[in-house]
Amino acid sequence: MRAKRQCGFRGRRRQEGEHTSHHTVFGNVGERLRKSSFLRPLLGSAGLRVANAGLGFAVAVVLARTLGADGYGLYSSAFVLASVCAIVVQFGLPNLVMRETATATVSEDWAYMRAVWGWATRGAGLFSLAVVAVGGFALFVAGDGMEAEQLWTYGLALCLVPLLAFGALRAGALRGLQHVVLAQIPEMVVKPGAMLAFALMLGLAVPATARFAMTMQLAAVAAAFTLGTVFLWRRRPASLRLSANYRSPPTGPLWKAALTMALAAGANQINNHADILMIGVFWPADDVGVYRIAYQISMLCTFGLQIVSAVFSPSYARLYRQGNLDRLQSLLTSGALISTGVALLLAVPWLFFGKLLSGWLFGPDFTASRPAAMILIAAQIMNASFGPIGILMNTTGLERYVARFMVLAAATNLTLNFAFIPVYGGLGAATATFVTLAIWNSGLWWMARRHLSLNSHATAAFFR
């Protein structure tokens, strides 16, 4: 069956003209976007990402200067741990909700959409209770060996878990309904904006400690969650609001898909955050803070990739189900070019003036972040050049390959971190991240070529 589907796809691609000149690809990217329905959400997402980058950097600057390397390291470790726990709670449900919502919208199956939303909410609620209970017990057991500041910081971070999980479900539903920009406003603008306003009070209205910084983060996340809930309530389809029909979804296939996506999401969190957690195990807290700043700098280069992922991903599922692979390839190429170009543009100042900028923005304690930041920036440029390959595979029903390669990448990441971090610290962690991203992207790129006959890399502008 798979071979037959491959032949059909490839045959259609040949009939539609698989070879496109370089001039046509570059000359038509802007024209295609201008005429398509993507321009408005693309510009809206770009504006939100600019605001988020500015607010996020401002928050990092304020916290780094106010808390110092040691306090910022404790805050970062606790927040990263809460983020990992939130991914466990989500269990791959946000991406699944986005995919199923987009599919139900096309078929106008409102009863199924309602059922999926309810099923995902109940699942996230049960997982939240379990994770918070286990985390609370762990803090109770380890409380005697921890300082009060550490105990309070980690305890408050644990309260973030259910809010982050349910916020991700809400965003997935809004994205599936094609409200891409609206789905991003709470996390992109409200949360960092509120956090910045609160952080400016550190050392003035409240003590400048990691505990109070985490309290402010909890308040900011709660504000974003509340606003996002209002957005979803108001933007539900009219037919969904009026429909009284309800039916239980086929939970077997949904749980299977959710488990696969959960494995991928969990492995992705290991890839993203294992380095910070392990630096905290082998090195002092100030080293965690320095590496965290290097990570924050490199994440600027993901700006374009994040925009492309948020705007284009709902259309991947639709175009694939319509069998419009030529349009899907065009969308992938445009997205890869945008994400790579933005990454290169944002990397230039840090490549040439990284040490000066780090000291000026974050303080002299953080100038040591430059070597690790250079490796991480190179890794993110490479990552951007492949486009949102993981989302492509998830939305086309090939999430099993995402899980397999993500687990492989996570295992490689953990192995390299254990080997490099005790000796090389942040430089070792950055090197492990580079290798991990290379394995993950190249593996999924090959699977997309093999099973979908699609090329997600930016080089698709030159050859397919």
MOHU-V427624 format. One record per backbone hydrogen bond with DSSP energy under -1.0 kcal/mol. CO is the residue of the C=O (numbers start at 1). NH is the residue of the N-H. If there is no record, write none. Layout:
co:CO nh:NH
co:CO nh:NH
This chain:
co:1 nh:5
co:2 nh:6
co:3 nh:7
co:4 nh:8
co:5 nh:9
co:6 nh:10
co:7 nh:11
co:8 nh:12
co:9 nh:13
co:10 nh:14
co:11 nh:15
co:12 nh:16
co:21 nh:25
co:22 nh:26
co:23 nh:27
co:24 nh:28
co:28 nh:32
co:29 nh:33
co:30 nh:34
co:31 nh:35
co:32 nh:36
co:38 nh:42
co:39 nh:43
co:40 nh:44
co:41 nh:45
co:42 nh:46
co:43 nh:47
co:44 nh:48
co:45 nh:49
co:46 nh:50
co:47 nh:51
co:48 nh:52
co:49 nh:53
co:50 nh:54
co:51 nh:55
co:52 nh:56
co:53 nh:57
co:54 nh:58
co:55 nh:59
co:56 nh:60
co:57 nh:61
co:58 nh:62
co:59 nh:63
co:60 nh:64
co:61 nh:65
co:62 nh:66
co:63 nh:67
co:64 nh:68
co:67 nh:71
co:68 nh:72
co:69 nh:73
co:70 nh:74
co:71 nh:75
co:72 nh:76
co:73 nh:77
co:74 nh:78
co:75 nh:79
co:76 nh:80
co:77 nh:81
co:78 nh:82
co:79 nh:83
co:80 nh:84
co:81 nh:85
co:82 nh:86
co:83 nh:87
co:84 nh:88
co:85 nh:89
co:86 nh:90
co:87 nh:91
co:90 nh:93
co:92 nh:96
co:93 nh:97
co:94 nh:98
co:95 nh:99
co:96 nh:100
co:97 nh:101
co:98 nh:102
co:99 nh:103
co:100 nh:104
co:101 nh:105
co:102 nh:106
co:103 nh:107
co:104 nh:109
co:108 nh:110
co:109 nh:113
co:110 nh:114
co:111 nh:115
co:112 nh:116
co:113 nh:117
co:114 nh:118
co:115 nh:119
co:116 nh:120
co:117 nh:121
co:118 nh:122
co:119 nh:123
co:120 nh:124
co:121 nh:125
co:122 nh:126
co:123 nh:127
co:124 nh:128
co:125 nh:129
co:126 nh:130
co:127 nh:131
co:128 nh:132
co:129 nh:133
co:130 nh:134
co:131 nh:135
co:132 nh:136
co:133 nh:137
co:134 nh:138
co:135 nh:139
co:136 nh:140
co:137 nh:141
co:138 nh:142
co:142 nh:145
co:143 nh:146
co:147 nh:151
co:148 nh:152
co:149 nh:153
co:150 nh:154
co:151 nh:155
co:152 nh:156
co:153 nh:157
co:154 nh:158
co:157 nh:160
co:158 nh:161
co:160 nh:164
co:161 nh:165
co:162 nh:166
co:163 nh:167
co:164 nh:168
co:165 nh:169
co:166 nh:170
co:167 nh:171
co:168 nh:172
co:169 nh:173
co:170 nh:174
co:171 nh:175
co:172 nh:176
co:173 nh:177
co:174 nh:179
co:175 nh:178
co:178 nh:180
co:179 nh:183
co:181 nh:185
co:184 nh:188
co:185 nh:189
co:185 nh:190
co:186 nh:191
co:189 nh:193
co:190 nh:194
co:191 nh:195
co:192 nh:196
co:193 nh:197
co:194 nh:198
co:195 nh:199
co:196 nh:200
co:198 nh:201
co:199 nh:202
co:201 nh:204
co:201 nh:205
co:201 nh:206
co:206 nh:203
co:207 nh:209
co:209 nh:213
co:210 nh:214
co:211 nh:215
co:212 nh:216
co:213 nh:217
co:214 nh:218
co:215 nh:219
co:216 nh:220
co:217 nh:221
co:218 nh:222
co:219 nh:223
co:220 nh:224
co:221 nh:225
co:222 nh:226
co:223 nh:227
co:224 nh:228
co:225 nh:229
co:226 nh:230
co:227 nh:231
co:228 nh:232
co:229 nh:233
co:230 nh:234
co:231 nh:235
co:237 nh:241
co:238 nh:242
co:239 nh:243
co:249 nh:251
co:250 nh:254
co:251 nh:255
co:252 nh:256
co:253 nh:257
co:254 nh:258
co:255 nh:259
co:256 nh:260
co:257 nh:261
co:258 nh:262
co:259 nh:263
co:260 nh:264
co:261 nh:265
co:262 nh:266
co:263 nh:267
co:264 nh:268
co:265 nh:269
co:266 nh:270
co:267 nh:271
co:268 nh:272
co:269 nh:273
co:270 nh:274
co:273 nh:277
co:274 nh:278
co:275 nh:279
co:276 nh:280
co:278 nh:282
co:279 nh:283
co:284 nh:288
co:285 nh:289
co:286 nh:290
co:287 nh:291
co:288 nh:292
co:289 nh:293
co:290 nh:294
co:291 nh:295
co:292 nh:296
co:293 nh:297
co:294 nh:298
co:295 nh:299
co:297 nh:300
co:298 nh:301
co:299 nh:302
co:300 nh:303
co:302 nh:306
co:303 nh:307
co:304 nh:308
co:305 nh:309
co:306 nh:310
co:307 nh:311
co:308 nh:312
co:309 nh:313
co:312 nh:315
co:314 nh:318
co:315 nh:319
co:316 nh:320
co:317 nh:321
co:318 nh:322
co:319 nh:324
co:323 nh:325
co:324 nh:328
co:325 nh:329
co:326 nh:330
co:327 nh:331
co:328 nh:332
co:329 nh:333
co:330 nh:334
co:331 nh:335
co:332 nh:336
co:333 nh:337
co:334 nh:338
co:335 nh:339
co:336 nh:340
co:337 nh:341
co:338 nh:342
co:339 nh:343
co:340 nh:344
co:341 nh:345
co:342 nh:346
co:343 nh:347
co:344 nh:348
co:347 nh:351
co:348 nh:352
co:349 nh:353
co:353 nh:357
co:354 nh:358
co:355 nh:359
co:356 nh:360
co:357 nh:361
co:358 nh:362
co:363 nh:366
co:364 nh:367
co:366 nh:369
co:367 nh:370
co:369 nh:373
co:370 nh:374
co:371 nh:375
co:372 nh:376
co:373 nh:377
co:374 nh:378
co:375 nh:379
co:376 nh:380
co:377 nh:381
co:378 nh:382
co:379 nh:383
co:380 nh:384
co:381 nh:385
co:384 nh:387
co:385 nh:458
co:387 nh:389
co:388 nh:392
co:389 nh:393
co:390 nh:394
co:391 nh:395
co:393 nh:398
co:394 nh:397
co:398 nh:401
co:399 nh:403
co:400 nh:404
co:401 nh:405
co:402 nh:406
co:403 nh:407
co:404 nh:408
co:405 nh:409
co:406 nh:410
co:407 nh:411
co:408 nh:412
co:409 nh:413
co:410 nh:414
co:411 nh:415
co:412 nh:416
co:413 nh:417
co:414 nh:418
co:415 nh:419
co:416 nh:420
co:417 nh:421
co:420 nh:424
co:421 nh:425
co:424 nh:427
co:425 nh:429
co:426 nh:430
co:427 nh:431
co:428 nh:432
co:429 nh:433
co:430 nh:434
co:431 nh:435
co:432 nh:436
co:433 nh:437
co:434 nh:438
co:435 nh:439
co:436 nh:440
co:437 nh:441
co:438 nh:442
co:439 nh:443
co:440 nh:444
co:441 nh:445
co:442 nh:446
co:443 nh:447
co:444 nh:448
co:445 nh:449
co:446 nh:450
co:447 nh:451
co:448 nh:452
co:448 nh:454
co:457 nh:460
co:458 nh:461
co:459 nh:462
co:459 nh:463
